[in-house]
Amino acid sequence: MAVSSAEITNVFRLIKKHQVKMIDLRFTDLPGQWQHFSIPAENLDEKIFTEGLGFDGSSIRGWQSINESDMLVIPDPSTANIDPFIKTKSLSLICDIYDPLTKSPYSRDPRYVAKKAVEYMKKNKIADTAFFGPEAEFFILDHVAYNINEYSSWYKIDSREGFWNTGSELETNLGHKIRQKEGYFPVPPADSTNDIRNAMVQHLMNAGIEVETQHHEVATGGQGEIDFRYCPLLECADKLMMFKYIVKNTAREFGKTATFMPKPIFNDNGSGMHTHQSLWKNGKPLFAGNEYAGLSKTALYYIGGLLKHAPALLAFTNPTTNSYKRLVPGYEAPVNLAYSKRNRSAAVRIPMYSDNPKSKRLEFRCPDGTANPYLAFSAMLLAGLDGIENKIDPGEPMEMDIYHLSEKELKKIPQAPDDLEIALRHLEQDNDFLKKGGVFTDDLIETWIRYKIENEVKPMNLRPHPYEFHLYYEV
């Protein structure tokens, strides 16, 4: 693999400048979690950037079998960062995964999928850059506990700012609790997590992530959002992995816990990850034009692809059973597969903050922060490209408040899947658009579906739910 000597030189410069003791090598497993191991800084040499280091791939979720376990990590020097949380001074490097026998990239490495998606776009000469900008919402909580076994099932979360704590007499109660759906945008003391989000922003900026804004979100219980500047697809996925790492670890520094779980609190807004996207070529935006909402034909076709493939897309963009607790009417969730300018109840929204052609983009509102960003961004891009290649008409825009339509009117609007299993079944039937250019392989898609069904859908379906006792115990 080609490696920039200047970037390698910069790694060693950072090691010397910051007196780094350990090198933390990180990669993303199939579900989308960072995994890592570390080596002493003196063991890092230039050969590792081309030859890699070995590890056991059979112990990583969704990867190799026990008889084909050997894998290689090859660090990308452009991703070097000084870790702000590990006590021993450490430099982190995001890695790509390779087969040690063939020396070829590993087909189930999510980062490799993202690289292939970008190369497919360039090869087809539709665009040379795909910009992505996710708004990953999260909750900052004071306490979380849960347990599941053969004879009991329960969870409990708590937040000092939660509306349910207004009547607490167990400790001094100073009030200023945020009521349900009223978390957008009160100042402190009601917004009790402002300082924590500011600390997150500082860590993010120190890691080279350009933050645009931070604020409390609509829900009670410490829901927050920090937006960072859009950037090319692969870089954006790398930054989102770092973003989640920083958010969780900063919360821990403050004695709190952060989660990107879409719906941890019943009867309040969940956490989504609205994803802004646009295509560019030769430094010019391709989504600006004279069509609806200042869009181009290209942008409308891209929307057509997103909406057509959305039921299958959600298997990657909303990949957990909890994701579909958020995708319900009444909580600003985009359950209807339509598009609109300004209307936040549509699955695709065209922001109208600026008429500058460079700002013209679309926002796919379905995804949430449990998504593996490499797979989710790649799948969205491929759906949009399929729309452009096949000139898929997105239909008429929806200008009214979709949630106030009659049942008869609503039936005319395609609906998002209402559980993970349905989305996975759609993915089984609709995946040709993902396999163009060999970006997603049959093996990866089949492994994803099998893993999700066996490890998430079936275990959830097999267990009695606490609410079932409320409904049925006396029948």
Secondary structure, DSSP 8 states (H G I E B T S, - for coil): ----HHHHHHHHHHHHHTT--EEEEEEE-SSS-EEEEEEEGGG--TTHHHH-EEEEGGGSTTS--GGG-EEEEEE-GGG-EE-SS-SS-EEEEEEEEE-TTT--B-TT-HHHHHHHHHHHHHHTTS-SEEEEEEEEEEEEESEEEEEE-SS-EEEEEE-TTBGGGTT--SS------B-TT--SS--TTTSTTHHHHHHHHHHHHHTT--EEEEEE-SSTTTEEEEEE--EEHHHHHHHHHHHHHHHHHHHHHTT-EEE--S--STTS----EEEEEEEEETTEESSBSSSGGGB-HHHHHHHHHHHHHHHHHHHHHS-STTHHHHSSTTTT---EEEEEES-TTEEEEE--S---GGG--EEE----TTS-HHHHHHHHHHHHHHHHHTT----S---S-GGGS-HHHHTTS-B--SSHHHHHHHHHHS-HHHHGGGSS-HHHHHHHHHHHIIIIIHHHHHS--HHHHHHHTT-
